[in-house]
Amino acid sequence: MTLIDEPRAVHAGGPTLPQERRLVTAIPGPESERLLARKASAVAAGVGHTVPVAVVAAGGGVVVDADGNSLIDLGSGIAVTGVGNSNPRVTAAVAAQLDAFTHTCFTIAPYEGYVAVAEALNRLTPGDHEKRSALFNSGAEAVENAIKIARHHTRRSAVVAFDHAYHGRTNLTMALTAKNIPYKSGFGPFAPDIYRMPLSYPFRDGGLTGADAAARAISQIEKQVGAENLAAIIIEPIQGEGGFIVPAEGFLAALVDWARANDVVFIADEVQTGFARTGAMFASEHEGIVPDLIVTAKGIAGGLPLSAVTGRADIMDSAHVGGLGGTYGGNPLACAAALATIEAYEEDGLVERAREIEAVLYRELGSLQARDARIGDIRGRGAMVAIELVDPETGVPDAGLTARVARESIARGVIVLTCGTYGNVIRFLPPLTIDDDLLVEALGVIGDVLAA
């Protein structure tokens, strides 16, 4: 397949990709169907897929399949490729590291890349206190380690998570995750001493303020768990899989204040919100909160597997030597990618670009909402915005409509993802490298699908 350069094209580390929506075949085309047939016979059935294509290239704001179709990417591999797929800074850094060495295991023979990533995280995350970082492979693994650290530091075992939360698919993180299907059903029993509290959900809270919602949660914590038993509170500053729920102002700050007063570790899970995604380097900044521990992954390394726990030095250093680590944690290739990715966020104006994307999303989606009462809510920040689809008469979640809109949008060449406890939220997570024309075109397609 030959890709022809056009005026709007980006270098994706490989070919120069025209920034266009182009449908050569139906989705899926014959080449993609061949790969999907191989997948069905080789890959476990539990490993699903959202977009029925065989990807051969991606960059800027597009994903290209084996049949020559070019789809507009509003998913970023679930908020991973914020700096763009195969960002040239990242590919160059990884190639240089590949020539040097690929692995030693940091806990056997350390190397500078890991230390440099830890230094960058200590500098970038909220708060000017002394910090330490530890690197891992996935968001779920980092969440597990944050809980380990909090429990070791406090000598307590109970952990509070929230309604609609998503924290991962491992045993402990499934216990923290709220949604049953597809994440938990049939996989129990789960880790004990996990307690779920009500979240601030402005669209469905009947006008409850952030302070009142926090008081409700804190009352339940005190009555059902007891501060003296509680090691940690863990929460996403903006929920991801739960539906891009932005808590009402004051909710997070009140929880932080209560946690500090009771020597409870406050953990911000910024796996999906971190690294410029919300128009700030971290979503905690929007609420002016400073977490004790912050968990990062997804956007940290431009597509390579890496995650981290960063936090107060006294908490992070409380674990004994050898208590933290793992064979692949902080792999040198992933660390090289992370340093280049962080450089791109800081030097290429991507925090500001996320705010520009937010303005486009709210403008275009607001126009759609004015014409279609089934869009019950528009929410989110930066390049992390969603619409909640409902029955306009009752406000009841409309998961069926949501699934149809997503499916037809993909068929028309726009990659969108759904989420939400009720399955009725469409989320928009474009790469921060997408251009406005492509973004507006994609939203126009979704508007056409809704109208149809």
C-alpha positions as a LaTeX table, in Angstrom:
\begin{tabular}{lrrr}
\hline
Residue & $x$ (\AA) & $y$ (\AA) & $z$ (\AA) \\
\hline
Met1 & 0.00 & 0.00 & 0.00 \\
Thr2 & 1.39 & 3.42 & $-0.97$ \\
Leu3 & 0.44 & 6.47 & 1.04 \\
Ile4 & 0.43 & 9.68 & $-0.96$ \\
Asp5 & 1.57 & 12.88 & 0.76 \\
Glu6 & $-1.05$ & 15.61 & 0.93 \\
Pro7 & $-1.04$ & 19.15 & 2.37 \\
Arg8 & $-2.23$ & 17.94 & 5.78 \\
Ala9 & 0.21 & 15.16 & 6.56 \\
Val10 & 2.35 & 14.24 & 9.54 \\
His11 & 5.46 & 12.18 & 9.96 \\
Ala12 & 4.47 & 9.30 & 12.23 \\
Gly13 & 7.93 & 7.84 & 12.69 \\
Gly14 & 7.33 & 5.65 & 9.63 \\
Pro15 & 5.35 & 6.78 & 6.59 \\
Thr16 & 4.02 & 10.29 & 6.13 \\
Leu17 & 0.32 & 9.90 & 6.77 \\
Pro18 & $-2.27$ & 12.13 & 5.11 \\
Gln19 & $-4.52$ & 13.54 & 7.80 \\
Glu20 & $-7.80$ & 12.51 & 6.25 \\
Arg21 & $-10.76$ & 10.21 & 6.70 \\
Arg22 & $-10.67$ & 7.83 & 3.75 \\
Leu23 & $-12.88$ & 4.80 & 3.17 \\
Val24 & $-11.65$ & 2.51 & 0.41 \\
Thr25 & $-13.66$ & $-0.51$ & 1.51 \\
Ala26 & $-16.40$ & $-1.27$ & 4.01 \\
Ile27 & $-15.18$ & $-1.62$ & 7.58 \\
Pro28 & $-13.88$ & $-4.28$ & 7.94 \\
Gly29 & $-12.30$ & $-4.74$ & 4.55 \\
Pro30 & $-11.06$ & $-8.09$ & 3.21 \\
Glu31 & $-7.52$ & $-7.80$ & 4.62 \\
Ser32 & $-8.86$ & $-6.88$ & 8.04 \\
Glu33 & $-11.35$ & $-9.74$ & 7.88 \\
Arg34 & $-8.48$ & $-12.15$ & 7.23 \\
Leu35 & $-6.62$ & $-10.95$ & 10.32 \\
Leu36 & $-9.77$ & $-11.09$ & 12.44 \\
Ala37 & $-10.33$ & $-14.69$ & 11.32 \\
Arg38 & $-6.79$ & $-15.53$ & 12.44 \\
Lys39 & $-7.45$ & $-13.75$ & 15.73 \\
Ala40 & $-10.55$ & $-15.84$ & 16.33 \\
Ser41 & $-8.56$ & $-19.07$ & 15.95 \\
Ala42 & $-5.43$ & $-17.98$ & 17.83 \\
Val43 & $-6.38$ & $-15.45$ & 20.53 \\
Ala44 & $-8.46$ & $-16.19$ & 23.63 \\
Ala45 & $-12.10$ & $-15.26$ & 23.13 \\
Gly46 & $-12.04$ & $-13.04$ & 26.23 \\
Val47 & $-9.68$ & $-10.63$ & 24.44 \\
Gly48 & $-12.17$ & $-8.55$ & 22.50 \\
His49 & $-11.76$ & $-5.64$ & 20.12 \\
Thr50 & $-13.75$ & $-2.48$ & 19.46 \\
Val51 & $-12.69$ & $-1.54$ & 15.94 \\
Pro52 & $-12.72$ & $-4.38$ & 13.36 \\
Val53 & $-9.58$ & $-3.42$ & 11.45 \\
Ala54 & $-6.01$ & $-4.63$ & 10.96 \\
Val55 & $-3.87$ & $-1.60$ & 11.76 \\
Val56 & $-0.74$ & $-1.03$ & 9.67 \\
Ala57 & 0.08 & 2.62 & 10.48 \\
Ala58 & $-1.01$ & 5.46 & 12.73 \\
Gly59 & 0.03 & 9.03 & 13.39 \\
Gly60 & $-1.30$ & 12.52 & 13.92 \\
Gly61 & $-5.04$ & 11.96 & 14.21 \\
Val62 & $-5.51$ & 8.90 & 11.99 \\
Val63 & $-5.24$ & 5.12 & 12.04 \\
Val64 & $-4.69$ & 3.32 & 8.71 \\
Asp65 & $-5.72$ & $-0.30$ & 8.12 \\
Ala66 & $-4.46$ & $-3.03$ & 5.80 \\
Asp67 & $-7.17$ & $-2.23$ & 3.25 \\
Gly68 & $-6.08$ & 1.40 & 2.89 \\
Asn69 & $-8.86$ & 2.87 & 4.99 \\
Ser70 & $-7.88$ & 5.89 & 7.09 \\
Leu71 & $-9.96$ & 6.34 & 10.23 \\
Ile72 & $-10.02$ & 9.44 & 12.43 \\
Asp73 & $-8.73$ & 8.46 & 15.85 \\
Leu74 & $-10.78$ & 9.73 & 18.80 \\
Gly75 & $-9.50$ & 7.03 & 21.14 \\
Ser76 & $-5.69$ & 7.33 & 21.30 \\
Gly77 & $-5.45$ & 3.68 & 22.32 \\
Ile78 & $-7.47$ & 4.65 & 25.44 \\
Ala79 & $-5.62$ & 7.90 & 26.18 \\
Val80 & $-2.16$ & 6.46 & 25.57 \\
Thr81 & $-0.84$ & 8.18 & 22.44 \\
Gly82 & $-1.29$ & 11.75 & 23.60 \\
Val83 & 1.88 & 12.84 & 21.81 \\
Gly84 & 0.75 & 11.05 & 18.65 \\
Asn85 & 1.44 & 7.53 & 17.48 \\
Ser86 & 5.13 & 6.88 & 16.73 \\
Asn87 & 6.02 & 10.44 & 17.71 \\
Pro88 & 9.43 & 11.17 & 16.12 \\
Arg89 & 10.96 & 12.17 & 19.47 \\
Val90 & 9.86 & 8.86 & 20.95 \\
Thr91 & 10.93 & 6.63 & 18.07 \\
Ala92 & 14.38 & 8.25 & 17.96 \\
Ala93 & 14.88 & 7.84 & 21.71 \\
Val94 & 13.75 & 4.21 & 21.69 \\
Ala95 & 15.94 & 3.40 & 18.68 \\
Ala96 & 19.00 & 4.84 & 20.43 \\
Gln97 & 18.27 & 2.85 & 23.58 \\
Leu98 & 17.65 & $-0.29$ & 21.52 \\
Asp99 & 21.19 & $-0.01$ & 20.20 \\
Ala100 & 22.59 & 0.32 & 23.73 \\
Phe101 & 20.76 & $-2.40$ & 25.70 \\
Thr102 & 17.21 & $-3.68$ & 26.07 \\
His103 & 17.12 & $-5.05$ & 29.63 \\
Thr104 & 19.12 & $-5.64$ & 32.77 \\
Cys105 & 16.31 & $-5.54$ & 35.37 \\
Phe106 & 16.68 & $-2.31$ & 37.33 \\
Thr107 & 16.64 & $-4.14$ & 40.67 \\
Ile108 & 19.66 & $-6.17$ & 39.49 \\
Ala109 & 21.74 & $-3.60$ & 37.61 \\
Pro110 & 20.40 & $-0.01$ & 37.62 \\
Tyr111 & 20.62 & 2.48 & 34.74 \\
Glu112 & 20.14 & 6.21 & 34.30 \\
Gly113 & 16.87 & 6.12 & 32.33 \\
Tyr114 & 14.86 & 4.82 & 35.27 \\
Val115 & 16.36 & 7.42 & 37.61 \\
Ala116 & 15.74 & 10.21 & 35.09 \\
Val117 & 12.07 & 9.25 & 34.73 \\
Ala118 & 11.68 & 9.21 & 38.52 \\
Glu119 & 13.29 & 12.66 & 38.70 \\
Ala120 & 10.92 & 13.98 & 36.03 \\
Leu121 & 7.86 & 12.58 & 37.81 \\
Asn122 & 8.99 & 14.01 & 41.14 \\
Arg123 & 9.32 & 17.40 & 39.46 \\
Leu124 & 6.07 & 17.35 & 37.48 \\
Thr125 & 3.52 & 15.90 & 39.88 \\
Pro126 & 1.57 & 18.26 & 42.18 \\
Gly127 & 3.23 & 19.58 & 45.34 \\
Asp128 & 6.68 & 20.91 & 46.16 \\
His129 & 7.37 & 18.40 & 48.95 \\
Glu130 & 10.16 & 15.83 & 48.74 \\
Lys131 & 9.05 & 12.89 & 46.58 \\
Arg132 & 10.09 & 9.43 & 45.45 \\
Ser133 & 8.92 & 7.35 & 42.49 \\
Ala134 & 8.81 & 3.66 & 41.62 \\
Leu135 & 8.21 & 2.36 & 38.09 \\
Phe136 & 6.07 & $-0.56$ & 36.96 \\
Asn137 & 4.47 & $-1.88$ & 33.77 \\
Ser138 & 0.72 & $-1.18$ & 33.79 \\
Gly139 & $-1.81$ & 1.05 & 35.48 \\
Ala140 & $-3.24$ & $-1.87$ & 37.44 \\
Glu141 & 0.22 & $-2.89$ & 38.65 \\
Ala142 & 0.92 & 0.67 & 39.80 \\
Val143 & $-2.42$ & 0.84 & 41.63 \\
Glu144 & $-1.61$ & $-2.42$ & 43.41 \\
Asn145 & 1.73 & $-1.04$ & 44.50 \\
Ala146 & 0.21 & 2.23 & 45.69 \\
Ile147 & $-2.14$ & 0.22 & 47.92 \\
Lys148 & 0.78 & $-1.92$ & 49.14 \\
Ile149 & 2.75 & 1.18 & 50.03 \\
Ala150 & $-0.18$ & 2.85 & 51.81 \\
Arg151 & $-0.90$ & $-0.26$ & 53.85 \\
His152 & 2.74 & $-0.70$ & 54.81 \\
His153 & 3.05 & 2.96 & 55.79 \\
Thr154 & $-0.12$ & 3.14 & 57.90 \\
Arg155 & $-0.12$ & $-0.43$ & 59.25 \\
Arg156 & $-3.82$ & $-0.49$ & 58.37 \\
Ser157 & $-5.62$ & $-2.60$ & 55.77 \\
Ala158 & $-8.93$ & $-1.02$ & 54.74 \\
Val159 & $-9.19$ & 0.84 & 51.42 \\
Val160 & $-12.00$ & 3.07 & 50.16 \\
Ala161 & $-12.88$ & 3.33 & 46.47 \\
Phe162 & $-15.90$ & 4.98 & 44.85 \\
Asp163 & $-18.97$ & 4.26 & 42.79 \\
His164 & $-18.29$ & 4.00 & 39.03 \\
Ala165 & $-14.53$ & 3.59 & 39.67 \\
Tyr166 & $-12.18$ & 1.73 & 37.36 \\
His167 & $-8.74$ & 0.81 & 38.67 \\
Gly168 & $-7.78$ & $-2.31$ & 36.70 \\
Arg169 & $-8.32$ & $-6.01$ & 36.05 \\
Thr170 & $-5.98$ & $-7.76$ & 38.53 \\
Asn171 & $-7.51$ & $-9.35$ & 41.62 \\
Leu172 & $-7.00$ & $-6.38$ & 43.93 \\
Thr173 & $-7.88$ & $-3.82$ & 41.29 \\
Met174 & $-11.02$ & $-5.72$ & 40.28 \\
Ala175 & $-12.11$ & $-5.34$ & 43.89 \\
Leu176 & $-11.53$ & $-1.59$ & 43.56 \\
Thr177 & $-13.31$ & $-1.43$ & 40.19 \\
Ala178 & $-17.07$ & $-0.90$ & 40.38 \\
Lys179 & $-18.43$ & $-2.22$ & 37.09 \\
Asn180 & $-19.30$ & $-5.92$ & 36.92 \\
Ile181 & $-19.57$ & $-6.53$ & 33.14 \\
Pro182 & $-17.10$ & $-7.00$ & 31.55 \\
Tyr183 & $-14.46$ & $-6.51$ & 34.24 \\
Lys184 & $-15.46$ & $-8.65$ & 37.23 \\
Ser185 & $-18.17$ & $-11.16$ & 36.38 \\
Gly186 & $-17.11$ & $-14.71$ & 37.21 \\
Phe187 & $-13.58$ & $-13.78$ & 38.30 \\
Gly188 & $-14.04$ & $-13.67$ & 42.09 \\
Pro189 & $-13.50$ & $-13.98$ & 44.96 \\
Phe190 & $-11.81$ & $-10.60$ & 45.15 \\
Ala191 & $-9.37$ & $-9.06$ & 47.60 \\
Pro192 & $-10.97$ & $-8.23$ & 50.97 \\
Asp193 & $-11.18$ & $-5.04$ & 53.04 \\
Ile194 & $-12.29$ & $-2.86$ & 50.11 \\
Tyr195 & $-15.21$ & $-0.47$ & 50.72 \\
Arg196 & $-17.19$ & 1.48 & 48.11 \\
Met197 & $-18.51$ & 4.98 & 48.76 \\
Pro198 & $-20.84$ & 7.32 & 46.80 \\
Leu199 & $-19.22$ & 9.64 & 44.29 \\
Ser200 & $-20.14$ & 13.19 & 43.38 \\
Tyr201 & $-21.92$ & 12.74 & 40.01 \\
Pro202 & $-23.36$ & 16.18 & 39.17 \\
Phe203 & $-25.57$ & 15.04 & 36.27 \\
Arg204 & $-27.34$ & 12.50 & 38.51 \\
Asp205 & $-26.92$ & 14.03 & 41.99 \\
Gly206 & $-29.94$ & 16.32 & 41.91 \\
Gly207 & $-27.91$ & 19.47 & 42.56 \\
Leu208 & $-25.86$ & 18.08 & 45.46 \\
Thr209 & $-22.82$ & 20.31 & 46.03 \\
Gly210 & $-19.31$ & 18.97 & 46.14 \\
Ala211 & $-19.07$ & 19.71 & 49.85 \\
Asp212 & $-22.35$ & 17.93 & 50.58 \\
Ala213 & $-21.37$ & 14.93 & 48.45 \\
Ala214 & $-18.07$ & 14.71 & 50.31 \\
Ala215 & $-19.84$ & 14.92 & 53.68 \\
Arg216 & $-22.10$ & 12.05 & 52.58 \\
Ala217 & $-19.09$ & 9.89 & 51.65 \\
Ile218 & $-17.12$ & 10.79 & 54.77 \\
Ser219 & $-20.08$ & 9.96 & 57.01 \\
Gln220 & $-20.30$ & 6.51 & 55.45 \\
Ile221 & $-16.53$ & 5.99 & 55.79 \\
Glu222 & $-16.64$ & 6.86 & 59.47 \\
Lys223 & $-19.67$ & 4.67 & 60.16 \\
Gln224 & $-18.84$ & 1.66 & 57.96 \\
Val225 & $-15.04$ & 1.52 & 58.06 \\
Gly226 & $-13.63$ & 3.80 & 60.75 \\
Ala227 & $-10.73$ & 6.15 & 60.14 \\
Glu228 & $-8.57$ & 4.14 & 62.53 \\
Asn229 & $-8.82$ & 1.13 & 60.17 \\
Leu230 & $-8.40$ & 2.98 & 56.89 \\
Ala231 & $-5.10$ & 2.87 & 55.01 \\
Ala232 & $-6.07$ & 4.75 & 51.87 \\
Ile233 & $-8.69$ & 6.51 & 49.80 \\
Ile234 & $-8.19$ & 5.99 & 46.07 \\
Ile235 & $-10.05$ & 8.01 & 43.45 \\
Glu236 & $-9.77$ & 9.16 & 39.85 \\
Pro237 & $-9.92$ & 13.01 & 39.76 \\
Ile238 & $-12.02$ & 12.54 & 36.62 \\
Gln239 & $-13.38$ & 9.04 & 36.24 \\
Gly240 & $-12.40$ & 7.16 & 33.11 \\
Glu241 & $-14.27$ & 3.93 & 32.39 \\
Gly242 & $-16.94$ & 5.07 & 34.85 \\
Gly243 & $-18.13$ & 7.72 & 32.41 \\
Phe244 & $-15.78$ & 10.75 & 32.49 \\
Ile245 & $-17.53$ & 11.95 & 35.63 \\
Val246 & $-16.11$ & 15.25 & 36.92 \\
Pro247 & $-16.92$ & 15.57 & 40.64 \\
Ala248 & $-18.53$ & 18.81 & 41.76 \\
Glu249 & $-16.12$ & 21.50 & 42.90 \\
Gly250 & $-14.98$ & 20.98 & 46.48 \\
Phe251 & $-15.59$ & 17.23 & 46.59 \\
Leu252 & $-11.99$ & 16.14 & 46.13 \\
Ala253 & $-10.58$ & 18.91 & 48.34 \\
Ala254 & $-12.86$ & 17.91 & 51.21 \\
Leu255 & $-11.76$ & 14.27 & 50.93 \\
Val256 & $-8.11$ & 15.31 & 50.95 \\
Asp257 & $-8.61$ & 17.46 & 54.04 \\
Trp258 & $-10.37$ & 14.62 & 55.87 \\
Ala259 & $-7.68$ & 12.12 & 54.86 \\
Arg260 & $-4.88$ & 14.41 & 56.10 \\
Ala261 & $-6.66$ & 14.98 & 59.41 \\
Asn262 & $-6.97$ & 11.23 & 59.94 \\
Asp263 & $-3.55$ & 10.05 & 58.65 \\
Val264 & $-5.18$ & 8.29 & 55.70 \\
Val265 & $-3.16$ & 8.11 & 52.47 \\
Phe266 & $-4.94$ & 9.92 & 49.62 \\
Ile267 & $-4.17$ & 8.24 & 46.27 \\
Ala268 & $-5.04$ & 9.96 & 42.99 \\
Asp269 & $-5.38$ & 7.44 & 40.17 \\
Glu270 & $-4.33$ & 9.54 & 37.18 \\
Val271 & $-3.74$ & 6.62 & 34.86 \\
Gln272 & $-6.16$ & 8.07 & 32.29 \\
Thr273 & $-6.13$ & 11.74 & 33.27 \\
Gly274 & $-2.38$ & 12.24 & 33.56 \\
Phe275 & 0.07 & 13.94 & 31.19 \\
Ala276 & $-1.67$ & 16.93 & 29.61 \\
Arg277 & $-4.84$ & 14.99 & 28.80 \\
Thr278 & $-7.16$ & 17.34 & 30.75 \\
Gly279 & $-5.49$ & 20.63 & 29.87 \\
Ala280 & $-3.19$ & 20.44 & 32.88 \\
Met281 & $-0.25$ & 18.11 & 33.33 \\
Phe282 & $-2.35$ & 16.29 & 35.95 \\
Ala283 & $-6.10$ & 16.55 & 36.60 \\
Ser284 & $-5.50$ & 17.04 & 40.34 \\
Glu285 & $-4.25$ & 20.53 & 39.48 \\
His286 & $-7.74$ & 21.62 & 38.39 \\
Glu287 & $-9.00$ & 21.12 & 41.95 \\
Gly288 & $-5.87$ & 22.45 & 43.63 \\
Ile289 & $-5.29$ & 19.17 & 45.44 \\
Val290 & $-1.95$ & 17.56 & 46.27 \\
Pro291 & $-2.27$ & 13.77 & 46.54 \\
Asp292 & $-0.07$ & 11.80 & 48.92 \\
Leu293 & 0.48 & 9.28 & 46.13 \\
Ile294 & $-0.27$ & 9.67 & 42.43 \\
Val295 & $-0.55$ & 6.75 & 40.01 \\
Thr296 & 0.33 & 7.28 & 36.35 \\
Ala297 & 0.49 & 5.14 & 33.20 \\
Lys298 & $-1.17$ & 5.35 & 29.74 \\
Gly299 & 0.13 & 8.70 & 28.42 \\
Ile300 & 3.49 & 8.41 & 30.18 \\
Ala301 & 5.56 & 6.77 & 27.43 \\
Gly302 & 4.00 & 7.38 & 24.02 \\
Gly303 & 2.64 & 3.85 & 23.70 \\
Leu304 & 5.28 & 1.77 & 25.45 \\
Pro305 & 4.25 & $-0.06$ & 28.65 \\
Leu306 & 5.24 & 1.93 & 31.72 \\
Ser307 & 3.55 & 3.07 & 34.90 \\
Ala308 & 4.57 & 4.75 & 38.13 \\
Val309 & 3.71 & 5.55 & 41.70 \\
Thr310 & 4.99 & 8.95 & 42.85 \\
Gly311 & 4.48 & 10.40 & 46.27 \\
Arg312 & 5.62 & 11.81 & 49.56 \\
Ala313 & 9.10 & 10.59 & 50.39 \\
Asp314 & 8.21 & 9.39 & 53.89 \\
Ile315 & 5.35 & 7.25 & 52.54 \\
Met316 & 7.22 & 5.92 & 49.51 \\
Asp317 & 10.33 & 5.10 & 51.56 \\
Ser318 & 8.36 & 3.20 & 54.20 \\
Ala319 & 8.48 & $-0.06$ & 52.24 \\
His320 & 11.48 & $-2.24$ & 53.05 \\
Val321 & 14.28 & $-2.80$ & 50.52 \\
Gly322 & 13.15 & $-5.44$ & 48.04 \\
Gly323 & 9.48 & $-4.84$ & 48.81 \\
Leu324 & 8.92 & $-2.97$ & 45.53 \\
Gly325 & 10.04 & $-3.91$ & 42.05 \\
Gly326 & 9.52 & $-6.43$ & 39.27 \\
Thr327 & 11.43 & $-7.95$ & 36.40 \\
Tyr328 & 10.29 & $-5.52$ & 33.71 \\
Gly329 & 9.34 & $-2.48$ & 35.77 \\
Gly330 & 11.00 & 0.60 & 34.31 \\
Asn331 & 12.27 & $-1.23$ & 31.22 \\
Pro332 & 15.02 & 0.88 & 29.58 \\
Leu333 & 13.16 & 1.17 & 26.27 \\
Ala334 & 10.03 & 2.37 & 28.03 \\
Cys335 & 12.06 & 4.83 & 30.12 \\
Ala336 & 13.68 & 6.27 & 26.99 \\
Ala337 & 10.21 & 6.64 & 25.48 \\
Ala338 & 8.91 & 8.31 & 28.64 \\
Leu339 & 11.67 & 10.91 & 28.72 \\
Ala340 & 11.04 & 11.77 & 25.07 \\
Thr341 & 7.27 & 11.84 & 25.65 \\
Ile342 & 7.60 & 14.19 & 28.62 \\
Glu343 & 9.84 & 16.40 & 26.51 \\
Ala344 & 7.13 & 16.52 & 23.84 \\
Tyr345 & 4.43 & 17.49 & 26.36 \\
Glu346 & 6.58 & 20.30 & 27.73 \\
Glu347 & 8.27 & 21.61 & 24.58 \\
Asp348 & 5.52 & 21.10 & 21.97 \\
Gly349 & 2.81 & 23.00 & 23.86 \\
Leu350 & 0.58 & 19.97 & 24.34 \\
Val351 & $-0.98$ & 21.12 & 27.63 \\
Glu352 & $-2.18$ & 24.23 & 25.81 \\
Arg353 & $-3.22$ & 22.11 & 22.82 \\
Ala354 & $-5.46$ & 20.01 & 25.09 \\
Arg355 & $-7.26$ & 23.21 & 26.13 \\
Glu356 & $-7.76$ & 24.16 & 22.49 \\
Ile357 & $-9.21$ & 20.70 & 21.79 \\
Glu358 & $-11.57$ & 21.16 & 24.75 \\
Ala359 & $-12.89$ & 24.37 & 23.22 \\
Val360 & $-13.57$ & 22.63 & 19.89 \\
Leu361 & $-15.23$ & 19.65 & 21.57 \\
Tyr362 & $-17.54$ & 21.77 & 23.71 \\
Arg363 & $-18.44$ & 24.04 & 20.79 \\
Glu364 & $-19.29$ & 21.23 & 18.40 \\
Leu365 & $-20.93$ & 18.95 & 20.96 \\
Gly366 & $-22.88$ & 21.87 & 22.40 \\
Ser367 & $-24.26$ & 22.54 & 18.95 \\
Leu368 & $-25.29$ & 18.89 & 18.66 \\
Gln369 & $-26.93$ & 18.97 & 22.10 \\
Ala370 & $-28.97$ & 22.03 & 21.13 \\
Arg371 & $-30.50$ & 19.96 & 18.31 \\
Asp372 & $-30.75$ & 16.62 & 20.07 \\
Ala373 & $-32.19$ & 16.27 & 23.59 \\
Arg374 & $-30.86$ & 12.72 & 23.82 \\
Ile375 & $-27.49$ & 14.25 & 24.68 \\
Gly376 & $-28.23$ & 14.65 & 28.37 \\
Asp377 & $-24.82$ & 15.87 & 29.47 \\
Ile378 & $-21.50$ & 17.08 & 28.09 \\
Arg379 & $-18.63$ & 16.88 & 30.55 \\
Gly380 & $-14.89$ & 16.53 & 30.92 \\
Arg381 & $-11.79$ & 18.63 & 30.55 \\
Gly382 & $-9.18$ & 19.13 & 27.88 \\
Ala383 & $-9.01$ & 16.31 & 25.37 \\
Met384 & $-11.03$ & 14.10 & 27.74 \\
Val385 & $-14.68$ & 14.97 & 27.09 \\
Ala386 & $-17.80$ & 12.81 & 26.89 \\
Ile387 & $-21.50$ & 12.89 & 26.11 \\
Glu388 & $-24.09$ & 10.93 & 28.10 \\
Leu389 & $-26.98$ & 9.66 & 26.00 \\
Val390 & $-30.39$ & 9.33 & 27.66 \\
Asp391 & $-34.10$ & 9.07 & 27.05 \\
Pro392 & $-34.96$ & 12.79 & 26.79 \\
Glu393 & $-38.26$ & 12.34 & 28.62 \\
Thr394 & $-37.04$ & 10.34 & 31.61 \\
Gly395 & $-33.27$ & 10.78 & 31.74 \\
Val396 & $-32.88$ & 7.00 & 31.76 \\
Pro397 & $-29.52$ & 5.90 & 30.31 \\
Asp398 & $-29.77$ & 4.76 & 26.67 \\
Ala399 & $-27.08$ & 2.12 & 26.22 \\
Gly400 & $-28.66$ & 0.80 & 23.04 \\
Leu401 & $-28.44$ & 4.14 & 21.27 \\
Thr402 & $-24.88$ & 4.59 & 22.50 \\
Ala403 & $-23.78$ & 1.24 & 21.08 \\
Arg404 & $-25.45$ & 1.97 & 17.73 \\
Val405 & $-23.83$ & 5.41 & 17.46 \\
Ala406 & $-20.39$ & 4.02 & 18.23 \\
Arg407 & $-20.76$ & 1.12 & 15.82 \\
Glu408 & $-22.01$ & 3.27 & 12.94 \\
Ser409 & $-19.39$ & 5.98 & 13.57 \\
Ile410 & $-16.66$ & 3.37 & 13.25 \\
Ala411 & $-18.25$ & 2.07 & 10.06 \\
Arg412 & $-18.07$ & 5.63 & 8.70 \\
Gly413 & $-14.39$ & 6.00 & 9.60 \\
Val414 & $-14.35$ & 7.54 & 13.09 \\
Ile415 & $-12.95$ & 5.59 & 16.03 \\
Val416 & $-14.95$ & 6.30 & 19.19 \\
Leu417 & $-15.08$ & 4.49 & 22.51 \\
Thr418 & $-17.97$ & 4.01 & 24.91 \\
Cys419 & $-17.84$ & 3.88 & 28.70 \\
Gly420 & $-19.93$ & 4.44 & 31.81 \\
Thr421 & $-21.49$ & 2.19 & 34.41 \\
Tyr422 & $-24.73$ & 2.26 & 32.40 \\
Gly423 & $-23.00$ & 1.86 & 29.02 \\
Asn424 & $-24.45$ & 5.14 & 27.75 \\
Val425 & $-21.41$ & 7.42 & 27.48 \\
Ile426 & $-19.38$ & 8.18 & 24.35 \\
Arg427 & $-15.93$ & 9.46 & 25.21 \\
Phe428 & $-13.60$ & 11.56 & 23.12 \\
Leu429 & $-9.87$ & 11.03 & 23.67 \\
Pro430 & $-8.17$ & 12.35 & 20.52 \\
Pro431 & $-4.39$ & 12.50 & 20.28 \\
Leu432 & $-3.18$ & 15.96 & 21.24 \\
Thr433 & $-1.57$ & 16.08 & 17.79 \\
Ile434 & $-4.90$ & 15.97 & 15.93 \\
Asp435 & $-5.70$ & 19.08 & 13.90 \\
Asp436 & $-8.93$ & 21.04 & 14.28 \\
Asp437 & $-10.24$ & 20.25 & 10.79 \\
Leu438 & $-9.99$ & 16.52 & 11.36 \\
Leu439 & $-11.58$ & 16.80 & 14.80 \\
Val440 & $-14.50$ & 18.87 & 13.51 \\
Glu441 & $-15.02$ & 16.43 & 10.64 \\
Ala442 & $-15.14$ & 13.50 & 13.08 \\
Leu443 & $-17.69$ & 15.24 & 15.30 \\
Gly444 & $-19.75$ & 16.03 & 12.21 \\
Val445 & $-19.85$ & 12.34 & 11.35 \\
Ile446 & $-21.06$ & 11.53 & 14.86 \\
Gly447 & $-23.72$ & 14.22 & 14.51 \\
Asp448 & $-24.86$ & 12.70 & 11.23 \\
Val449 & $-25.03$ & 9.26 & 12.84 \\
Leu450 & $-27.13$ & 10.62 & 15.71 \\
Ala451 & $-29.46$ & 12.39 & 13.31 \\
Ala452 & $-29.90$ & 9.18 & 11.34 \\
\hline
\end{tabular}
